């Protein structure tokens, strides 16, 4: 059972949401497929969060700014701190919508795009990470059990 979960997690990391039909070939139990799929999605999300944390550190920005294209990217990232409309929108999203966004983002637009948006707009990362993990298990459950109920059952 543990080997099946690990196989399913690896398939999910490699193929993403498309992996669910292949995972039912590894094991026909929707619970095991759900656990493996959620584990793979969680590991993928943690890698994206780690990379985003590293990119948003000040030391990395200083080293990256020495490259010509890096100057332009760092300038765009730092412009949001001076723009009052961006600050107002950031505060509104942090206060009212980040929990819902974090919970539903594994469904649409996906973990990669939503994590990039959170780090780009400098939203509250603690709330995002907490609700993202719950959203991953929720979305994986919906996908797996929906596929199982529709095609496998």
N, C-alpha and C positions, 0 to 999 in steps of 0.2 A: 504494500500500500504506500509506504514512504517513497519507494523508488518511483512509483507511478506519479506521485505528487511532484517529485523533483523533475521527472521527465516533462510533465505538463508545464511546470514553471519555466523550464528552459525553452520549450516550444513557444510559450507565451512571450517570453523575452524576445525571441527571435522574430516571431510573426505578428505579435500584438493581438488585436481583437479577432483577426482572421483565424487564429489558432484553435478556436473552440470546436469546429467540426473535426479537426485532426485529433484533438484531445480525447474525443469520445472513441477514437480508435485505440487509444492507449488504455482507457478504462471507461466502462459504460456507466459508472455511478456518477450522477450529477453532483453529488456532494464532494467527491474527490476531485472532479474536474473543476468545481468552483474554488476549492481550497488551492489547488495548483495554479489556476488562472489568477486568483487574487494574489498569491505569493509572487508570481512572475511580474504582475503589474506593479506590485509594491516595490520589488527590487528595481524595476525600471525607473519608477518614480524617485526612489532614493538616489539613484545614479544621477538623474537629471537635477535633483535638488543639490547634490554635492557639487556638481559642475557649476550650477548657477551661483551657489555660495562662493565658490572660488573665483568666479568671474566678477562678482560684485565687491570683492575686497579691494581696499584702497591700494595696497602694494601691487596687486596685479594690474590695476588701472595705470599706475605710474610707469610700470615696465612696458605695458601695451601702448602707452602714449608715445613712446619713442619711435614707433613705426608710423609711417605717413598715414595709412588708412586708420590706424589706431587712434590718432588724434581726432579724426572726424567722429568715430564711434564714441569715444569718451566725451567729446563735446556734446553730442546728442543726448547721451545718458545724463550728463550733468545739467543740461538746460532745464530739465523738469524741476529742479530745486529753486529756480528763480521765477518760474511762471506761476502766477497766482491761480489761474484757472486749473492748472494741473494739480496744484496743492489742494484746492477745494474739491476737485473730483476724487482725488486720492483719499481725502478724509471722509467723504460721503460713502465711497465704496467700502472703506475699512469699517465704518460704523454700521452700515445697513446691508450690504450685499455680499461681503466676502465669504460668509459661512455658506450661503446658498450656492454661490459660484464654486467654492471649493468642493462642496458635496456633489454637485452635478457635473463638474468639469470632466471626470473620467468618461461620461457618456458623450458629451459634446463640449468643447472642441477637442478634448483629449488632454492627457497629462502633460505632454511635451509643450504644447502651445500655451496652455493655461499657466504652467510654471514659468515659462518665459515671460508671459504678460505680468505675472505677479512681481518678478524681479525687475522687469523693465520699468514698471510703474511704481516700484518701491512700496508695495502694499505690505500689510502686516503678515510677516512670514510665519509666525507661531500659529496664528489662527488658521492660516492656509494649510500648513502641514497637518495639523490636527484633524481638520475636516476633510482634507484630501484622503487621508488613510481610511476614514469611514466611507467616503465616497467610492473609493476603489473597491472595497468589499461589497458595497451596495450595487455598483454597476456590474461587477463581475457576476454577482448573483442573478441580476436581471438578465444579462446576456446568456449565461449558462443554462439557467432554468427555463428561460424563454425558448432557447434552441432545443433543449431536451424535450420540453412539452410539445413543441411544434413538429419536430422532425424525428426524434428518437423514440419517444414514448409510443 
